[in-house]
Amino acid sequence: MTARIASSDGLRHTPSGLPTLRLRVIHTSQQEEGGRSRAVEMETEVVAFGDTAKRLAHMPLGETARLSGFLDRKGVKYPTLELHVTDCT
């Protein structure tokens, strides 16, 4: 997914010392659906750990990045989906 970084909670560390970063990103694109082009725009939360979190933390707000990873729920008490970023460019 290509997305623009909208906000960041800042680089933090887990109790074990692993760097972690939570971001809100905005994705805008054109997608094909039912044989027609459709404009897609969405804002969502993403989370990254380790070196990926460090790389994202150095990107300025408004920067566009290509993010890849997997979807998982936000937590045991929060069934909302979030993207866990495993790579960014």
Summary of the structure (lengths in Angstrom):
residues: 89
radius of gyration: 14.0
end to end distance: 10.6
largest distance: 49.2
contacts: 231
relative contact order: 0.26
helix: 9%
strand: 69%
